[in-house]
Amino acid sequence: MNLMLGPQVGIVVKDKHDISFYINLFEFYLVKLEHLMSLYTVGTPDFIVIHLKEILVEDSIKIGQLSKIDLPNSLINVRVLRSEAS
């Protein structure tokens, strides 16, 4: 049986790792695990799997850069976008 403790959490690693953030995240999930175990009266899990996935985002699609991408006019109806934003 596989269970999830909650939604996925994104971690941004730049020049160095923030160990205190990792510790806080671990403690947060430990509390969630203890709470989940108390709700369902289950024992301690045999093991915990943490999935890590590196995501490389192109600079052209990062926040603040999206408006600079040249999209074909046929892709977006500007009139519809303006009326939905109002």
Backbone as XML, in Angstrom:
<?xml version="1.0"?>
<chain id="A" units="angstrom">
  <residue number="1" name="MET">
    <atom name="N" x="0.843" y="-1.174" z="0.000"/>
    <atom name="CA" x="0.000" y="0.000" z="0.000"/>
    <atom name="C" x="0.891" y="1.241" z="0.000"/>
  </residue>
  <residue number="2" name="ASN">
    <atom name="N" x="0.564" y="2.194" z="-0.867"/>
    <atom name="CA" x="1.287" y="3.456" z="-0.920"/>
    <atom name="C" x="0.361" y="4.584" z="-0.508"/>
  </residue>
  <residue number="3" name="LEU">
    <atom name="N" x="0.809" y="5.444" z="0.357"/>
    <atom name="CA" x="0.047" y="6.604" z="0.795"/>
    <atom name="C" x="0.889" y="7.858" z="0.613"/>
  </residue>
  <residue number="4" name="MET">
    <atom name="N" x="0.212" y="8.974" z="0.390"/>
    <atom name="CA" x="0.916" y="10.252" z="0.309"/>
    <atom name="C" x="0.545" y="11.079" z="1.529"/>
  </residue>
  <residue number="5" name="LEU">
    <atom name="N" x="1.493" y="11.811" z="2.049"/>
    <atom name="CA" x="1.232" y="12.654" z="3.218"/>
    <atom name="C" x="0.644" y="14.005" z="2.840"/>
  </residue>
  <residue number="6" name="GLY">
    <atom name="N" x="0.749" y="14.371" z="1.594"/>
    <atom name="CA" x="0.238" y="15.668" z="1.170"/>
    <atom name="C" x="0.692" y="15.986" z="-0.227"/>
  </residue>
  <residue number="7" name="PRO">
    <atom name="N" x="0.483" y="17.229" z="-0.650"/>
    <atom name="CA" x="0.869" y="17.616" z="-2.002"/>
    <atom name="C" x="2.380" y="17.654" z="-2.157"/>
  </residue>
  <residue number="8" name="GLN">
    <atom name="N" x="2.797" y="17.660" z="-3.400"/>
    <atom name="CA" x="4.225" y="17.740" z="-3.687"/>
    <atom name="C" x="4.762" y="19.089" z="-3.223"/>
  </residue>
  <residue number="9" name="VAL">
    <atom name="N" x="6.026" y="19.096" z="-2.858"/>
    <atom name="CA" x="6.672" y="20.319" z="-2.402"/>
    <atom name="C" x="7.850" y="20.602" z="-3.319"/>
  </residue>
  <residue number="10" name="GLY">
    <atom name="N" x="7.903" y="21.804" z="-3.830"/>
    <atom name="CA" x="9.018" y="22.200" z="-4.671"/>
    <atom name="C" x="10.135" y="22.793" z="-3.831"/>
  </residue>
  <residue number="11" name="ILE">
    <atom name="N" x="11.339" y="22.416" z="-4.143"/>
    <atom name="CA" x="12.510" y="22.947" z="-3.444"/>
    <atom name="C" x="13.424" y="23.580" z="-4.482"/>
  </residue>
  <residue number="12" name="VAL">
    <atom name="N" x="13.754" y="24.836" z="-4.281"/>
    <atom name="CA" x="14.651" y="25.534" z="-5.197"/>
    <atom name="C" x="16.053" y="25.514" z="-4.602"/>
  </residue>
  <residue number="13" name="VAL">
    <atom name="N" x="16.977" y="24.902" z="-5.331"/>
    <atom name="CA" x="18.373" y="24.849" z="-4.884"/>
    <atom name="C" x="19.185" y="25.726" z="-5.825"/>
  </residue>
  <residue number="14" name="LYS">
    <atom name="N" x="19.812" y="26.729" z="-5.270"/>
    <atom name="CA" x="20.609" y="27.627" z="-6.109"/>
    <atom name="C" x="22.087" y="27.300" z="-5.919"/>
  </residue>
  <residue number="15" name="ASP">
    <atom name="N" x="22.850" y="28.174" z="-5.324"/>
    <atom name="CA" x="24.286" y="27.963" z="-5.168"/>
    <atom name="C" x="24.632" y="26.999" z="-4.042"/>
  </residue>
  <residue number="16" name="LYS">
    <atom name="N" x="23.740" y="26.900" z="-3.049"/>
    <atom name="CA" x="24.016" y="26.009" z="-1.916"/>
    <atom name="C" x="22.704" y="25.477" z="-1.358"/>
  </residue>
  <residue number="17" name="HIS">
    <atom name="N" x="22.781" y="24.408" z="-0.596"/>
    <atom name="CA" x="21.618" y="23.798" z="0.019"/>
    <atom name="C" x="21.279" y="24.511" z="1.324"/>
  </residue>
  <residue number="18" name="ASP">
    <atom name="N" x="19.970" y="24.661" z="1.595"/>
    <atom name="CA" x="19.484" y="25.275" z="2.822"/>
    <atom name="C" x="19.105" y="24.142" z="3.783"/>
  </residue>
  <residue number="19" name="ILE">
    <atom name="N" x="20.070" y="23.691" z="4.561"/>
    <atom name="CA" x="19.879" y="22.539" z="5.442"/>
    <atom name="C" x="18.775" y="22.793" z="6.463"/>
  </residue>
  <residue number="20" name="SER">
    <atom name="N" x="18.663" y="24.009" z="6.980"/>
    <atom name="CA" x="17.626" y="24.294" z="7.975"/>
    <atom name="C" x="16.233" y="24.148" z="7.351"/>
  </residue>
  <residue number="21" name="PHE">
    <atom name="N" x="16.081" y="24.506" z="6.080"/>
    <atom name="CA" x="14.804" y="24.316" z="5.400"/>
    <atom name="C" x="14.485" y="22.834" z="5.279"/>
  </residue>
  <residue number="22" name="TYR">
    <atom name="N" x="15.478" y="22.036" z="4.937"/>
    <atom name="CA" x="15.272" y="20.588" z="4.820"/>
    <atom name="C" x="14.877" y="19.978" z="6.162"/>
  </residue>
  <residue number="23" name="ILE">
    <atom name="N" x="15.495" y="20.439" z="7.223"/>
    <atom name="CA" x="15.160" y="19.934" z="8.570"/>
    <atom name="C" x="13.725" y="20.302" z="8.917"/>
  </residue>
  <residue number="24" name="ASN">
    <atom name="N" x="13.334" y="21.561" z="8.649"/>
    <atom name="CA" x="11.958" y="21.991" z="8.925"/>
    <atom name="C" x="10.956" y="21.199" z="8.097"/>
  </residue>
  <residue number="25" name="LEU">
    <atom name="N" x="11.286" y="20.937" z="6.850"/>
    <atom name="CA" x="10.407" y="20.158" z="5.988"/>
    <atom name="C" x="10.271" y="18.723" z="6.501"/>
  </residue>
  <residue number="26" name="PHE">
    <atom name="N" x="11.372" y="18.143" z="6.930"/>
    <atom name="CA" x="11.350" y="16.790" z="7.489"/>
    <atom name="C" x="10.481" y="16.739" z="8.744"/>
  </residue>
  <residue number="27" name="GLU">
    <atom name="N" x="10.648" y="17.714" z="9.636"/>
    <atom name="CA" x="9.865" y="17.752" z="10.867"/>
    <atom name="C" x="8.383" y="17.949" z="10.573"/>
  </residue>
  <residue number="28" name="PHE">
    <atom name="N" x="8.065" y="18.769" z="9.572"/>
    <atom name="CA" x="6.683" y="18.987" z="9.165"/>
    <atom name="C" x="6.051" y="17.671" z="8.717"/>
  </residue>
  <residue number="29" name="TYR">
    <atom name="N" x="6.754" y="16.919" z="7.876"/>
    <atom name="CA" x="6.212" y="15.652" z="7.384"/>
    <atom name="C" x="6.191" y="14.582" z="8.471"/>
  </residue>
  <residue number="30" name="LEU">
    <atom name="N" x="7.091" y="14.657" z="9.396"/>
    <atom name="CA" x="7.068" y="13.724" z="10.518"/>
    <atom name="C" x="5.807" y="13.927" z="11.354"/>
  </residue>
  <residue number="31" name="VAL">
    <atom name="N" x="5.442" y="15.171" z="11.614"/>
    <atom name="CA" x="4.216" y="15.479" z="12.354"/>
    <atom name="C" x="2.995" y="15.006" z="11.569"/>
  </residue>
  <residue number="32" name="LYS">
    <atom name="N" x="2.989" y="15.255" z="10.247"/>
    <atom name="CA" x="1.877" y="14.795" z="9.409"/>
    <atom name="C" x="1.757" y="13.277" z="9.445"/>
  </residue>
  <residue number="33" name="LEU">
    <atom name="N" x="2.898" y="12.578" z="9.415"/>
    <atom name="CA" x="2.893" y="11.120" z="9.463"/>
    <atom name="C" x="2.318" y="10.627" z="10.788"/>
  </residue>
  <residue number="34" name="GLU">
    <atom name="N" x="2.745" y="11.227" z="11.882"/>
    <atom name="CA" x="2.231" y="10.833" z="13.197"/>
    <atom name="C" x="0.731" y="11.072" z="13.288"/>
  </residue>
  <residue number="35" name="HIS">
    <atom name="N" x="0.266" y="12.184" z="12.746"/>
    <atom name="CA" x="-1.164" y="12.495" z="12.760"/>
    <atom name="C" x="-1.933" y="11.468" z="11.914"/>
  </residue>
  <residue number="36" name="LEU">
    <atom name="N" x="-1.443" y="11.172" z="10.731"/>
    <atom name="CA" x="-2.095" y="10.194" z="9.857"/>
    <atom name="C" x="-2.146" y="8.819" z="10.511"/>
  </residue>
  <residue number="37" name="MET">
    <atom name="N" x="-1.064" y="8.436" z="11.170"/>
    <atom name="CA" x="-1.019" y="7.141" z="11.847"/>
    <atom name="C" x="-2.040" y="7.091" z="12.977"/>
  </residue>
  <residue number="38" name="SER">
    <atom name="N" x="-2.245" y="8.203" z="13.684"/>
    <atom name="CA" x="-3.210" y="8.210" z="14.788"/>
    <atom name="C" x="-4.649" y="8.145" z="14.285"/>
  </residue>
  <residue number="39" name="LEU">
    <atom name="N" x="-4.920" y="8.721" z="13.116"/>
    <atom name="CA" x="-6.275" y="8.698" z="12.560"/>
    <atom name="C" x="-6.691" y="7.296" z="12.140"/>
  </residue>
  <residue number="40" name="TYR">
    <atom name="N" x="-5.781" y="6.552" z="11.584"/>
    <atom name="CA" x="-6.124" y="5.255" z="11.017"/>
    <atom name="C" x="-5.625" y="4.092" z="11.859"/>
  </residue>
  <residue number="41" name="THR">
    <atom name="N" x="-5.132" y="4.379" z="13.023"/>
    <atom name="CA" x="-4.601" y="3.356" z="13.933"/>
    <atom name="C" x="-3.732" y="2.335" z="13.186"/>
  </residue>
  <residue number="42" name="VAL">
    <atom name="N" x="-2.755" y="2.865" z="12.501"/>
    <atom name="CA" x="-1.800" y="2.004" z="11.801"/>
    <atom name="C" x="-0.461" y="2.085" z="12.525"/>
  </residue>
  <residue number="43" name="GLY">
    <atom name="N" x="0.350" y="1.099" z="12.305"/>
    <atom name="CA" x="1.671" y="1.080" z="12.919"/>
    <atom name="C" x="2.662" y="1.914" z="12.146"/>
  </residue>
  <residue number="44" name="THR">
    <atom name="N" x="3.843" y="1.961" z="12.658"/>
    <atom name="CA" x="4.917" y="2.696" z="12.003"/>
    <atom name="C" x="5.235" y="2.042" z="10.660"/>
  </residue>
  <residue number="45" name="PRO">
    <atom name="N" x="5.388" y="2.845" z="9.604"/>
    <atom name="CA" x="5.685" y="2.254" z="8.300"/>
    <atom name="C" x="7.047" y="1.554" z="8.305"/>
  </residue>
  <residue number="46" name="ASP">
    <atom name="N" x="7.160" y="0.535" z="7.470"/>
    <atom name="CA" x="8.422" y="-0.185" z="7.342"/>
    <atom name="C" x="9.481" y="0.682" z="6.677"/>
  </residue>
  <residue number="47" name="PHE">
    <atom name="N" x="9.047" y="1.529" z="5.746"/>
    <atom name="CA" x="9.985" y="2.422" z="5.070"/>
    <atom name="C" x="9.215" y="3.602" z="4.488"/>
  </residue>
  <residue number="48" name="ILE">
    <atom name="N" x="9.950" y="4.652" z="4.187"/>
    <atom name="CA" x="9.387" y="5.863" z="3.580"/>
    <atom name="C" x="10.181" y="6.144" z="2.316"/>
  </residue>
  <residue number="49" name="VAL">
    <atom name="N" x="9.472" y="6.405" z="1.233"/>
    <atom name="CA" x="10.126" y="6.697" z="-0.039"/>
    <atom name="C" x="9.960" y="8.183" z="-0.333"/>
  </residue>
  <residue number="50" name="ILE">
    <atom name="N" x="11.056" y="8.834" z="-0.643"/>
    <atom name="CA" x="11.028" y="10.238" z="-1.040"/>
    <atom name="C" x="11.503" y="10.293" z="-2.484"/>
  </residue>
  <residue number="51" name="HIS">
    <atom name="N" x="10.633" y="10.792" z="-3.349"/>
    <atom name="CA" x="10.980" y="10.898" z="-4.765"/>
    <atom name="C" x="11.547" y="12.286" z="-5.031"/>
  </residue>
  <residue number="52" name="LEU">
    <atom name="N" x="12.683" y="12.335" z="-5.670"/>
    <atom name="CA" x="13.289" y="13.604" z="-6.053"/>
    <atom name="C" x="13.376" y="13.669" z="-7.568"/>
  </residue>
  <residue number="53" name="LYS">
    <atom name="N" x="13.045" y="14.798" z="-8.127"/>
    <atom name="CA" x="13.093" y="14.986" z="-9.566"/>
    <atom name="C" x="13.663" y="16.355" z="-9.858"/>
  </residue>
  <residue number="54" name="GLU">
    <atom name="N" x="14.733" y="16.389" z="-10.621"/>
    <atom name="CA" x="15.319" y="17.668" z="-11.009"/>
    <atom name="C" x="14.565" y="18.200" z="-12.215"/>
  </residue>
  <residue number="55" name="ILE">
    <atom name="N" x="14.143" y="19.430" z="-12.116"/>
    <atom name="CA" x="13.430" y="20.077" z="-13.215"/>
    <atom name="C" x="14.255" y="21.280" z="-13.656"/>
  </residue>
  <residue number="56" name="LEU">
    <atom name="N" x="14.643" y="21.258" z="-14.894"/>
    <atom name="CA" x="15.391" y="22.382" z="-15.453"/>
    <atom name="C" x="14.424" y="23.225" z="-16.275"/>
  </residue>
  <residue number="57" name="VAL">
    <atom name="N" x="14.275" y="24.485" z="-15.898"/>
    <atom name="CA" x="13.339" y="25.387" z="-16.558"/>
    <atom name="C" x="14.128" y="26.354" z="-17.425"/>
  </residue>
  <residue number="58" name="GLU">
    <atom name="N" x="13.722" y="26.450" z="-18.682"/>
    <atom name="CA" x="14.384" y="27.387" z="-19.583"/>
    <atom name="C" x="14.128" y="28.817" z="-19.112"/>
  </residue>
  <residue number="59" name="ASP">
    <atom name="N" x="15.129" y="29.661" z="-19.264"/>
    <atom name="CA" x="14.994" y="31.053" z="-18.834"/>
    <atom name="C" x="13.829" y="31.756" z="-19.518"/>
  </residue>
  <residue number="60" name="SER">
    <atom name="N" x="13.511" y="31.355" z="-20.759"/>
    <atom name="CA" x="12.466" y="32.042" z="-21.508"/>
    <atom name="C" x="11.071" y="31.826" z="-20.938"/>
  </residue>
  <residue number="61" name="ILE">
    <atom name="N" x="10.865" y="30.816" z="-20.080"/>
    <atom name="CA" x="9.524" y="30.582" z="-19.538"/>
    <atom name="C" x="9.429" y="30.804" z="-18.035"/>
  </residue>
  <residue number="62" name="LYS">
    <atom name="N" x="10.462" y="31.341" z="-17.434"/>
    <atom name="CA" x="10.404" y="31.621" z="-16.004"/>
    <atom name="C" x="9.474" y="32.794" z="-15.733"/>
  </residue>
  <residue number="63" name="ILE">
    <atom name="N" x="9.056" y="32.935" z="-14.480"/>
    <atom name="CA" x="8.130" y="34.000" z="-14.088"/>
    <atom name="C" x="8.692" y="35.351" z="-14.511"/>
  </residue>
  <residue number="64" name="GLY">
    <atom name="N" x="7.855" y="36.137" z="-15.140"/>
    <atom name="CA" x="8.254" y="37.455" z="-15.605"/>
    <atom name="C" x="8.785" y="37.442" z="-17.018"/>
  </residue>
  <residue number="65" name="GLN">
    <atom name="N" x="9.119" y="36.297" z="-17.539"/>
    <atom name="CA" x="9.667" y="36.189" z="-18.883"/>
    <atom name="C" x="8.613" y="35.704" z="-19.881"/>
  </residue>
  <residue number="66" name="LEU">
    <atom name="N" x="7.494" y="35.198" z="-19.396"/>
    <atom name="CA" x="6.491" y="34.598" z="-20.263"/>
    <atom name="C" x="5.931" y="35.591" z="-21.273"/>
  </residue>
  <residue number="67" name="SER">
    <atom name="N" x="5.776" y="36.839" z="-20.862"/>
    <atom name="CA" x="5.205" y="37.839" z="-21.775"/>
    <atom name="C" x="6.167" y="38.180" z="-22.914"/>
  </residue>
  <residue number="68" name="LYS">
    <atom name="N" x="7.415" y="37.802" z="-22.789"/>
    <atom name="CA" x="8.397" y="38.105" z="-23.832"/>
    <atom name="C" x="8.446" y="37.038" z="-24.921"/>
  </residue>
  <residue number="69" name="ILE">
    <atom name="N" x="7.721" y="35.932" z="-24.731"/>
    <atom name="CA" x="7.711" y="34.868" z="-25.729"/>
    <atom name="C" x="6.818" y="35.287" z="-26.884"/>
  </residue>
  <residue number="70" name="ASP">
    <atom name="N" x="7.320" y="35.145" z="-28.090"/>
    <atom name="CA" x="6.572" y="35.506" z="-29.280"/>
    <atom name="C" x="5.679" y="34.338" z="-29.676"/>
  </residue>
  <residue number="71" name="LEU">
    <atom name="N" x="4.363" y="34.502" z="-29.444"/>
    <atom name="CA" x="3.390" y="33.463" z="-29.772"/>
    <atom name="C" x="2.648" y="33.827" z="-31.052"/>
  </residue>
  <residue number="72" name="PRO">
    <atom name="N" x="2.274" y="32.837" z="-31.850"/>
    <atom name="CA" x="1.502" y="33.126" z="-33.067"/>
    <atom name="C" x="0.143" y="33.726" z="-32.715"/>
  </residue>
  <residue number="73" name="ASN">
    <atom name="N" x="-0.320" y="34.697" z="-33.492"/>
    <atom name="CA" x="-1.602" y="35.361" z="-33.216"/>
    <atom name="C" x="-2.768" y="34.389" z="-33.268"/>
  </residue>
  <residue number="74" name="SER">
    <atom name="N" x="-2.670" y="33.360" z="-34.083"/>
    <atom name="CA" x="-3.774" y="32.410" z="-34.208"/>
    <atom name="C" x="-3.926" y="31.554" z="-32.951"/>
  </residue>
  <residue number="75" name="LEU">
    <atom name="N" x="-2.921" y="31.551" z="-32.090"/>
    <atom name="CA" x="-2.953" y="30.736" z="-30.884"/>
    <atom name="C" x="-3.795" y="31.365" z="-29.787"/>
  </residue>
  <residue number="76" name="ILE">
    <atom name="N" x="-3.794" y="32.692" z="-29.716"/>
    <atom name="CA" x="-4.467" y="33.399" z="-28.620"/>
    <atom name="C" x="-5.432" y="34.429" z="-29.196"/>
  </residue>
  <residue number="77" name="ASN">
    <atom name="N" x="-6.663" y="34.412" z="-28.702"/>
    <atom name="CA" x="-7.649" y="35.413" z="-29.084"/>
    <atom name="C" x="-7.586" y="36.528" z="-28.040"/>
  </residue>
  <residue number="78" name="VAL">
    <atom name="N" x="-6.957" y="37.647" z="-28.394"/>
    <atom name="CA" x="-6.719" y="38.744" z="-27.447"/>
    <atom name="C" x="-8.035" y="39.306" z="-26.932"/>
  </residue>
  <residue number="79" name="ARG">
    <atom name="N" x="-9.062" y="39.386" z="-27.762"/>
    <atom name="CA" x="-10.359" y="39.909" z="-27.345"/>
    <atom name="C" x="-10.943" y="39.055" z="-26.220"/>
  </residue>
  <residue number="80" name="VAL">
    <atom name="N" x="-10.833" y="37.738" z="-26.345"/>
    <atom name="CA" x="-11.367" y="36.840" z="-25.320"/>
    <atom name="C" x="-10.569" y="37.006" z="-24.030"/>
  </residue>
  <residue number="81" name="LEU">
    <atom name="N" x="-9.259" y="37.119" z="-24.130"/>
    <atom name="CA" x="-8.428" y="37.287" z="-22.938"/>
    <atom name="C" x="-8.788" y="38.569" z="-22.198"/>
  </residue>
  <residue number="82" name="ARG">
    <atom name="N" x="-8.990" y="39.659" z="-22.933"/>
    <atom name="CA" x="-9.324" y="40.925" z="-22.297"/>
    <atom name="C" x="-10.686" y="40.874" z="-21.625"/>
  </residue>
  <residue number="83" name="SER">
    <atom name="N" x="-11.658" y="40.229" z="-22.269"/>
    <atom name="CA" x="-12.998" y="40.180" z="-21.676"/>
    <atom name="C" x="-13.014" y="39.278" z="-20.431"/>
  </residue>
  <residue number="84" name="GLU">
    <atom name="N" x="-12.180" y="38.228" z="-20.412"/>
    <atom name="CA" x="-12.108" y="37.345" z="-19.227"/>
    <atom name="C" x="-11.391" y="38.033" z="-18.077"/>
  </residue>
  <residue number="85" name="ALA">
    <atom name="N" x="-10.445" y="38.915" z="-18.389"/>
    <atom name="CA" x="-9.687" y="39.608" z="-17.342"/>
    <atom name="C" x="-10.521" y="40.691" z="-16.674"/>
  </residue>
  <residue number="86" name="SER">
    <atom name="N" x="-11.546" y="41.188" z="-17.365"/>
    <atom name="CA" x="-12.385" y="42.280" z="-16.815"/>
    <atom name="C" x="-13.304" y="41.796" z="-15.740"/>
  </residue>
</chain>
